[in-house]
């Protein structure tokens, strides 16, 4: 069975990005024990990622790169935001260890959208947060194998995610 819209796809892969020295750096692995499982066309993954997989069959391997703009976009300087220290207070004080450089903190914007922000810099009054995707501005190199493809169930399609093994459990 081949990869196409509304099919559940199971992949194993390695994702590498090029570091500042031009060397490929392994940043993510989906293996047999923890594969990537998603509904093709409903994954929320970059469109170009899905496009590169379309039509592949179980057992096929893949090896492709996505330029930054095809993956998670270019690094956006406007996604670097200085927030007042009081935003991080819980019951009147900032929890110890919360604002360490490099920490990711779940937050929401004024419309209630969930965001992940990375602490870049902490001063006495403000915290500089980076709301770019961690892989923004990076070329993504994927190498892997199609482990399984099956039809998605009506329930999976209605919910927009995979149920059962490798997927969501209600």
C-alpha positions in Angstrom: 0.0 0.0 0.0 1.4 3.4 -0.9 1.4 6.7 0.9 -1.4 8.9 0.0 -4.0 11.2 1.6 -5.9 9.9 4.6 -3.6 6.9 5.1 -1.8 6.2 8.4 2.0 6.3 7.8 4.6 4.8 10.1 8.2 5.9 9.5 11.6 5.3 11.0 14.2 8.0 10.2 17.1 10.1 11.3 17.0 13.9 11.0 20.2 15.9 10.7 20.9 19.6 10.5 24.2 21.2 9.5 25.9 22.8 12.5 28.0 26.0 12.4 31.1 24.0 11.3 29.2 22.6 8.3 29.0 19.1 9.9 25.8 17.1 9.9 24.4 16.9 13.4 21.8 14.2 14.4 18.9 16.0 16.1 16.1 13.5 16.0 15.6 9.8 15.6 12.4 7.8 15.1 13.2 4.1 15.5 11.3 0.8 15.6 10.4 1.3 19.3 9.3 4.9 18.8 8.4 5.4 15.1 6.7 8.5 13.7 3.0 7.7 13.0 0.7 10.2 11.3 -2.2 10.6 9.0 -1.0 11.8 5.6 -2.5 15.2 4.8 -3.5 15.8 8.5 -0.1 15.7 10.2 0.7 19.4 10.7 4.2 18.6 9.4 5.7 20.8 6.7 3.9 20.2 3.4 7.2 19.6 1.6 7.9 16.8 4.0 4.7 15.0 3.1 5.2 15.8 -0.6 8.6 14.0 -0.6 6.9 10.8 0.8 3.8 10.7 -1.4 3.6 7.5 -3.4 6.2 5.6 -1.5 5.4 2.0 -0.5 6.0 -0.1 2.7 9.7 -1.0 2.7 10.8 2.0 0.5 13.6 4.1 1.8 13.9 7.9 1.5 16.8 10.4 1.7 15.9 14.0 1.1 16.6 17.6 2.3 14.3 20.4 2.9 15.5 24.0 2.7 14.7 26.2 5.7 11.8 27.8 3.9 10.3 24.4 3.0 10.7 23.2 6.6 10.0 25.5 9.5 10.8 28.8 7.8 13.6 31.2 8.1 14.6 32.5 11.5 12.3 35.5 12.3 13.9 38.3 14.4 10.4 39.5 15.2 9.8 36.2 17.1 12.5 37.4 19.7 10.4 39.2 22.3 11.3 41.0 25.6 8.7 40.2 28.2 8.3 41.8 31.6 9.5 39.6 34.5 6.0 39.6 36.1 4.7 37.5 33.2 6.6 34.5 34.7 5.3 34.9 38.3 3.4 32.1 39.9 1.6 33.2 43.1 3.7 36.3 43.3 7.2 35.0 42.5 9.1 33.4 39.7 9.7 29.7 40.3 13.4 28.8 40.8 15.2 27.4 37.8 12.4 28.4 35.4 14.3 31.2 33.6 17.5 29.4 32.9 19.0 30.2 29.4 17.9 27.5 26.9 14.8 26.4 28.9 11.6 26.0 26.8 8.5 27.4 28.5 4.9 26.7 27.3 3.0 30.0 26.9 0.0 31.4 25.1 -0.5 34.6 23.2 -3.3 37.1 23.6 -5.6 35.0 21.4 -4.9 31.9 23.5 -2.7 30.1 20.9 -0.2 27.8 22.6 3.4 28.7 22.0 6.8 27.3 23.1 9.3 30.0 24.0 13.0 29.5 24.6 14.7 31.6 27.2 17.5 33.6 25.5 18.5 36.2 28.1 17.3 37.2 31.6 17.8 40.7 33.0 16.5 42.2 36.3 13.3 43.4 34.7 12.8 41.4 31.4 13.2 38.0 29.8 14.1 37.8 26.1 12.2 34.8 24.6 12.6 33.2 21.2 9.3 31.9 19.8 10.9 30.6 16.5 10.5 26.8 16.0 13.7 25.2 17.2 14.5 24.1 13.6 13.6 27.5 12.0 16.4 28.6 9.6 17.8 25.1 9.3 18.1 22.8 6.3 16.6 19.5 7.3 18.1 16.2 6.1 15.9 13.2 6.5 16.9 9.6 5.8 14.7 6.7 6.7 12.2 4.0 5.7 8.5 3.5 5.3 7.6 0.9 7.9 3.8 0.7 7.4 0.9 2.2 5.6 -2.8 1.6 6.2 -6.1 3.2 5.7 -7.1 5.6 8.5 -10.3 4.7 10.3 -13.3 7.0 10.2 -12.7 7.8 13.9 -9.1 8.7 13.2 -10.1 11.0 10.3 -12.8 12.6 12.4 -10.4 13.3 15.2 -7.5 14.2 12.9 -4.9 11.9 14.6 -3.9 8.3 14.8 -5.4 6.0 17.5 -3.9 2.9 19.0 -0.3 1.7 18.6 2.0 4.6 18.0 -0.9 7.1 18.1 -3.3 8.8 20.5 -5.1 6.9 23.2 -8.4 8.1 24.6 
